[in-house]
Amino acid sequence: MTNLATRTAMAAAVLLAFAAGAGPAAAQTKAQRATALQKLSDCRKVADSGQRLACYDAAAEALETAEAKGDVVVVDREQAREVRRQAFGFSMPSLNLFERGEKAEDVETMTGKVVAARMNNAGKWVVELEGGAVWAQIDANEVPFSPKPGDPVRIKRASLGSYLMSVKNQRAFRAKRQE
């Protein structure tokens, strides 16, 4: 996935979470359900079969239109998992919108490959990974080698919200996700 596509997916996920009122309790309430989806669900309450069918037809059309316009976004379970994996390293509000129906997996580590690496003005490494994630060194540890494209990377969650990055199984350094 390109850097722009990753940023777009993340922005869409965050906007979707905010638009849906994704607070921990609010995301689970019926009142927070998309109007178009709620209207479809309400059709089950119509007693007359002809009227119920007409209700379903109208509600299904409204839901398809809302999805086409981007007012409603439908995400399957695997897409939700991918959003959580792509968000690894970002400090964001709770996205339990993507955790409905299953226990959220706690992503503790991430692996990838270096696409590019450079030193910034402070003499610290900035490493871009496949998929567009960009991580910057935040500690003063000396990195005894230069990360090169294709090098394997492992990033793991550390204490107090920090992360440890290891390139080619060398000594890890503290890093923070920038993009």
N, C-alpha and C positions, 0 to 999 in steps of 0.2 A: 504494500500500500504506500502511495507517495506521501511525502510530508504534508502537502496540501490536503490530500484525502484524509489523512489521520486527523489533522486539525479540524477539518470539516465534520468528520464523524464525532469528534469530541465536543465541538460546539453544538452540534445537533443534539447530542445526548444531554448536555447541560441545559440547553434551552428547553428540551422536552421535559426534563425533570422539573425545571422551574415553572413551565407552563402548566404542568399537571399538578402543581402544588405538592411537590415531593417531600414534604416534611415527614418525619417518621410516622406520625399517627395519621396525618392528613391523606397520605397516599393510599391508605387502606379503606377510606370511607367511601360510601356510595356517592356522596355529594361531589366528590372530586372526579368522578367518572366522566369521560368525554360525553357531551350532550348527544352526539350522533349515536354513540354506542348505547347510551341509556334509552334512547327512543326505540332502538331495535329490541332491546331487552323488554321494554314495556309492552311490546306487541303481544307477548305471551299472555297478558292479562285480558285481552279482547276475547269475549265469549263467542261471538258469531264467527264462524270459520271464514266466510267471505270477507268480512271486515278485517279479520286477523291477517288474512293473506294480503289484502290491500295495504294494511299497516306495515307488514314485513317488506313488501315491495317498495313502498315509499321510504321506509327507514334504511333499507339496504342501499337504495339509490343515494340517499343523503350521506350515508357513511362512505360510499365509494367516492362521492364528490368531495367530501371533506378530506379524505386521504389524498386524492389527486391534487387538491389545493395546498396540502401540507398542514391543514388544520388538525388532522389526526394522523399519528404515526403508529403503524403497527410493527411491533418488534417481536420476533420469536425468541424462544429461550436461548438458542445458540447465539443469536445476535446480541442478546443481553450479556451473555458470558464474555463475548468478544469486547464489548464496551468496557466491562470491568477490567479485562486484561489490558486493554489499551490505556486505561486510566491509571495503571500502576505508576506510582511515583508522584502523582498529582494530588494536591490537597484540595479536595472539593467537598461540597455539601453532600450529605447522604444521598445515595442514588438507589434507595430501596425500591424504587419503581422497577428496577431491573432485577429484583430479587423475589418477586411474587411467585408463589407456587413451589419454591425450592429454597433450601438453606443456602445462603450466600457462601460461595467459596472464598476463603481468605487467601488471597494471593500474597505469598510471602517472598517468592523469588521470581525472577524473570531472566530468561536467557535470550541472547541475540548475537548478531554479528556487527562488527564495526563497518560502517560505510565510509566515514571520514573522521579524522581526529586532527585537532590543532591546539596550540597553546594560546591562551588569551593574554591580554596585556599584563595580567597579574602573575603570569607564569604558571597558570593552572590549566589542566587539560579540559577540553570541551570535546565530547565524543558523540557523534551522530550514529544511530543504529538503524538497521533495516527497519522499515515501517515508519521512519521519521522521528522517533523519539530522540531528543537531544538532552544529554546529561553533562553537567559541569562539575568538576572537582571542587570541593569546598574546604578541604583540609590542607594542612601545610606539608603533608607527607610527600617525600620525593618519589616519583614514579621512575624506576630504574630502566624503563624501556619506553619506546614510542609505540603507542597503539597504531596498528596498520589496518587498512581495509581487509576484511575477511577474518580478522582475529575474533575468536569467540569471547563473549562477554557474559558474565553472571552478575546480576544485581540482586541483593537481598535486603529485606527490611531489617533495620537495626533499631537501637533504642532511641526513644524520644523523637520519633518521626523521621529519623535519618535513614540513609541508605548506604550500603557498602558495594562498591563496584570493583570487580576483579576482571582483568583482561588477560586472556591466555593463562588462567589459573595462577597468576602472579599475586603478590601481596595486594590486598584490597585497599582502596582509598575511599573516603567519604565523598558522596556525590549528591547532587540535587537535580531533579528533572526541570528543564527549562521549557521544553516544547513537547 
